[in-house]
Amino acid sequence: MKTVSSLLDEHWYERYKRISKLNIRSSIYDITNRCNLRCKGCFFYSSGEDQVASEETDLNKWAEFVDKEKERGVNLAILIGGEPTLCLDRVETFYNRVPSFCASNGLIKVPRDRFPDMMVGISLWGDEQDEKTLRGMDTFAVSSKNYEGDPYVYYLYTITPNQIGKTERIIRKIRDVGLKVHMQLLSNDEGVDGFSWTPEQLRDVREEMDHMLDKYPDTLISSKYYHEVITSGKMLGRSFGWEECPSVTESFDTRDPKPKRLIHFIRWASDLETMHRCCTSASRDCSICKDGAAHMSWVMVNKRAHMRSEKDLQNWIEVYEMFAKLYQFIPW
């Protein structure tokens, strides 16, 4: 019988023990339906999720809700929107009660006197031209000034097909302002011309992501196994999609048989009552979803499947470590 200890040497076993104690239990929360950008391809607006619920404005109800979520076992609140920094008082109700991560476009600076150690992930959609095409402006010009050198910030660099051969310049820009970067791929939910992936482009971008990780290991928070999974949509011979996704809201999960999934995961709307189908969009075709967190979670919940060889288990450990670093359960 293969066990963790029999598959790993002392070094890898110590790494495994560090993450095995974390017991991460996350859920996702729409802080607001509003945003100060309208990005082409944003799943929140392209799927009409901003219209399904009215925002709760009573801070006491937000506080009561967060307390109940904590009682439900949540130890990582992932705050999204819209744009969460438009409602910092709501963000604060989470921050004061449970470990919290804020996903932001970076145009409004999170005040560090109020949120000294809250992790902030800044969205970046390609280079300056891609950003202007998809988001209407070069957000990096603003966000980099807001967060230069902040140890609790990283860029979530959403790579588009146009970025193949160009990612190094962006990664160096991020490094030069003293920040980390994590990579994922654009899903192009609104079908913008020129921004959908071909199989050849996915192979090319995987090679480039691997090369960037080799060249900038102190800037990139990533792993080559993650690159393989997100570009191929496959893990251990299985294909990502509705039947496999671990990030489906618990009450929507009518799959039979149920796959391995995040325990008690829910994505909540801003009325604190409505639930969304999954961590992204109810209108997205799951078979072409490129969401980075969903693919990371897919690996993470399938530990036993990765216990078929030493290398497979090491791959699993690296992905779990990557997730834990991005949400600061372990240091960079």
C-alpha positions in Angstrom: 0.0 0.0 0.0 1.4 3.4 -1.0 1.5 6.0 1.8 2.7 9.6 1.9 5.7 8.7 3.9 6.7 5.8 1.7 6.5 8.0 -1.5 8.5 11.0 -0.2 12.0 11.6 1.0 12.6 13.6 4.2 12.7 17.0 2.5 9.4 16.5 0.6 7.7 14.9 3.6 8.5 18.0 5.7 6.9 20.1 3.0 3.9 17.9 3.0 3.5 18.1 6.8 3.6 21.9 6.6 0.6 22.1 4.3 -1.3 19.1 5.6 -2.1 21.0 8.8 -3.7 24.0 7.1 -7.3 22.6 6.6 -8.3 25.5 4.3 -12.0 26.1 4.1 -12.9 28.9 1.7 -16.0 30.5 0.3 -16.4 33.5 -2.1 -18.4 36.7 -1.4 -19.7 39.4 -3.8 -19.1 42.5 -1.7 -20.9 44.8 -4.2 -22.5 44.6 -7.7 -20.8 47.8 -8.7 -17.4 48.4 -10.3 -15.3 51.3 -11.5 -14.4 49.3 -14.7 -16.4 47.3 -17.2 -14.0 44.7 -18.6 -14.9 42.7 -21.7 -14.9 39.2 -20.5 -15.6 39.8 -16.9 -17.7 36.8 -15.9 -19.7 38.8 -13.3 -21.2 41.1 -15.8 -21.2 38.9 -18.8 -23.4 36.4 -17.0 -25.7 39.0 -15.5 -24.7 38.0 -11.9 -24.8 41.7 -11.0 -28.6 41.7 -11.6 -29.6 38.6 -9.5 -29.5 40.2 -6.1 -29.8 43.6 -4.5 -26.9 44.7 -2.3 -27.4 44.5 1.5 -26.4 47.9 2.9 -26.9 47.3 6.6 -23.4 46.7 8.2 -24.9 44.9 11.2 -26.4 42.3 8.8 -23.0 41.9 7.2 -21.4 41.4 10.6 -24.0 38.8 11.6 -23.6 37.0 8.2 -19.8 36.8 8.6 -20.1 35.5 12.1 -22.4 32.7 10.8 -19.9 31.9 8.0 -17.1 31.6 10.6 -19.3 29.2 12.6 -19.9 27.3 9.3 -16.2 26.6 9.3 -14.9 29.2 6.8 -11.3 30.2 7.5 -10.7 32.0 4.2 -13.1 34.6 2.8 -12.4 35.5 -0.8 -13.9 38.9 -1.4 -14.8 39.8 -5.0 -17.4 42.0 -6.7 -17.8 44.1 -8.6 -15.0 46.0 -7.0 -14.7 45.4 -3.2 -12.7 48.6 -2.5 -15.8 50.6 -3.3 -17.3 49.2 -0.1 -14.4 49.1 2.4 -16.8 49.1 5.4 -18.2 45.7 4.2 -14.7 44.4 3.6 -13.8 45.4 7.1 -16.6 43.3 8.5 -14.8 40.2 7.1 -11.3 41.4 7.9 -12.1 41.8 11.6 -13.5 38.3 11.9 -11.9 35.9 9.5 -8.8 35.7 7.3 -9.7 37.6 4.2 -8.4 38.0 0.7 -9.5 41.0 -1.5 -9.5 40.7 -5.3 -9.2 44.2 -6.8 -8.4 46.0 -10.0 -6.1 48.2 -7.9 -7.5 51.5 -8.9 -8.4 52.3 -5.3 -5.7 51.7 -2.7 -6.6 49.6 0.3 -5.6 51.8 3.3 -2.9 49.9 5.2 -3.7 51.7 8.5 -7.0 50.0 8.3 -6.1 46.7 6.7 -2.4 46.3 7.6 -2.0 42.7 6.5 -4.9 41.8 4.3 -3.9 40.0 1.2 -4.8 41.9 -2.0 -4.7 40.3 -5.5 -4.6 42.9 -8.3 -6.1 41.9 -11.7 -4.0 42.5 -14.8 -5.2 41.5 -18.2 -2.2 41.4 -20.5 0.0 44.3 -21.5 -1.0 48.0 -22.0 -2.7 47.4 -25.4 -4.7 44.4 -24.2 -5.7 46.2 -21.1 -7.0 49.2 -23.1 -8.9 46.8 -25.5 -10.5 44.7 -22.8 -10.7 47.1 -19.8 -10.6 50.6 -21.3 -7.4 51.7 -19.6 -3.9 50.7 -18.6 -4.7 49.7 -15.0 -1.0 48.8 -14.2 0.0 52.5 -14.4 -2.3 53.2 -11.4 -2.2 50.0 -9.4 1.6 49.8 -9.5 1.9 53.2 -7.9 -0.7 52.3 -5.3 1.0 49.1 -4.2 4.7 49.4 -5.0 6.7 47.2 -2.6 3.6 46.1 -0.6 4.5 42.6 0.9 0.8 41.6 1.0 0.0 42.2 -2.7 0.5 40.2 -5.8 -0.6 40.6 -9.4 -3.0 38.1 -10.9 -1.7 38.2 -14.5 -4.4 36.9 -16.8 -2.6 36.0 -19.9 -4.3 36.4 -23.3 -3.3 34.7 -26.6 -1.8 38.1 -27.6 0.7 37.8 -24.8 2.6 34.8 -26.1 6.2 36.0 -26.5 5.5 39.1 -24.4 5.1 37.9 -20.9 8.6 38.5 -19.7 8.3 42.3 -20.1 5.2 42.3 -17.9 6.8 40.1 -15.3 9.9 42.2 -15.1 7.7 45.3 -14.7 6.0 43.7 -11.7 9.3 42.6 -10.3 10.7 46.1 -10.6 7.9 47.5 -8.5 8.7 45.0 -5.8 5.6 42.7 -6.2 4.9 39.1 -6.9 2.9 37.7 -9.7 0.7 34.6 -10.4 -0.5 33.6 -13.8 -3.8 32.4 -15.2 -5.4 32.4 -18.6 -8.2 34.5 -20.1 -11.5 32.6 -20.5 -12.9 35.2 -22.9 -16.5 34.9 -21.7 -17.8 37.6 -24.1 -16.1 36.2 -27.2 -13.9 39.2 -28.0 -12.3 38.7 -31.4 -8.7 37.5 -31.2 -8.8 36.5 -27.5 -9.8 32.9 -27.7 -7.3 30.1 -27.3 -6.2 27.6 -30.0 -4.6 24.3 -29.0 -1.3 25.5 -30.5 -1.4 28.7 -28.5 -2.0 26.8 -25.3 1.0 24.6 -26.0 3.1 27.7 -26.6 2.0 29.6 -23.6 2.7 26.6 -21.3 6.3 26.5 -22.6 6.5 30.2 -22.0 5.1 30.0 -18.5 7.5 27.2 -17.6 10.4 29.3 -18.9 9.3 32.4 -16.9 9.1 30.3 -13.7 12.7 29.1 -14.3 13.9 32.6 -15.0 12.0 34.5 -12.3 11.5 32.1 -9.4 11.5 34.8 -6.8 8.8 36.8 -8.5 6.5 34.1 -9.9 4.2 32.2 -7.5 3.5 29.1 -9.7 4.3 25.5 -10.5 4.9 23.7 -13.8 2.3 21.1 -13.0 -0.2 23.9 -12.6 0.8 25.2 -16.0 0.3 21.7 -17.4 -3.2 21.4 -15.9 -4.5 24.8 -16.8 -3.3 24.8 -20.4 -4.4 21.2 -21.2 -7.5 21.1 -19.1 -6.4 17.6 -18.0 -5.2 16.0 -14.8 -4.1 12.4 -14.5 -5.9 11.7 -17.8 -9.1 13.3 -16.6 -10.7 16.3 -18.3 -11.8 19.5 -16.4 -15.5 20.4 -16.7 -18.8 20.3 -14.8 -18.4 16.6 -13.8 -15.0 17.4 -12.2 -15.0 21.0 -11.0 -14.5 21.2 -7.2 -15.8 24.8 -6.9 -19.5 24.3 -7.2 -21.7 25.9 -4.6 -22.9 23.1 -2.3 -26.6 23.6 -2.8 -26.2 23.5 -6.6 -24.2 20.3 -6.5 -26.7 17.7 -7.8 -24.0 15.7 -9.6 -24.2 11.9 -9.2 -21.7 10.6 -8.4 -20.2 13.6 -6.7 -16.6 14.4 -7.5 -14.1 15.4 -5.0 -15.0 19.0 -4.0 -14.2 21.9 -1.7 -15.9 21.2 1.6 -19.0 23.4 2.2 -18.0 25.8 -0.6 -20.5 28.6 -1.4 -20.3 31.6 -3.5 -22.6 34.3 -2.0 -24.2 37.2 -3.8 -24.3 40.7 -2.2 -27.7 40.3 -0.7 -26.2 37.7 1.7 -29.0 35.2 0.7 -28.6 34.4 -3.0 -26.0 31.8 -4.1 -24.2 31.6 -7.4 -23.6 28.3 -9.2 -19.8 28.2 -8.9 -16.7 30.3 -8.4 -17.1 31.9 -11.8 -20.1 32.2 -14.1 -23.3 30.2 -14.4 -23.3 31.0 -18.1 -19.7 29.9 -18.8 -19.1 26.6 -20.6 -17.2 24.6 -18.0 -15.3 22.7 -20.6 -13.4 25.9 -21.7 -13.1 27.4 -18.2 -9.5 28.6 -17.6 -10.0 29.9 -14.0 -6.8 29.4 -12.1 -8.2 28.9 -8.7 -10.7 26.3 -9.9 -7.9 24.3 -11.5 -5.7 24.6 -8.4 -8.6 23.4 -6.3 -9.2 20.5 -8.7 -5.7 19.3 -8.0 -5.8 20.0 -4.3 -9.0 18.0 -3.6 -7.6 15.0 -5.4 -4.6 14.1 -3.2 -5.3 10.4 -3.1 -5.3 10.2 -6.9 -1.8 11.8 -6.9 -0.5 9.1 -4.6 0.3 6.8 -7.5 4.0 7.9 -7.7 6.6 10.1 -6.0 6.5 12.7 -8.8 2.7 12.9 -8.9 2.6 13.5 -5.1 5.3 16.1 -5.4 3.3 17.9 -8.1 0.3 17.9 -5.7 2.4 19.4 -2.9 3.7 22.2 -5.2 0.2 23.2 -6.2 -1.1 23.1 -2.6 1.9 25.2 -1.5 1.2 27.7 -4.3 -2.4 28.1 -3.2 -1.3 28.5 0.4 1.2 31.2 -0.5 -1.3 33.2 -2.6 -3.6 33.4 0.4 -0.7 33.7 2.9 -1.4 30.6 4.9 2.4 30.1 4.5 5.0 32.8 3.6 6.3 33.5 0.1 
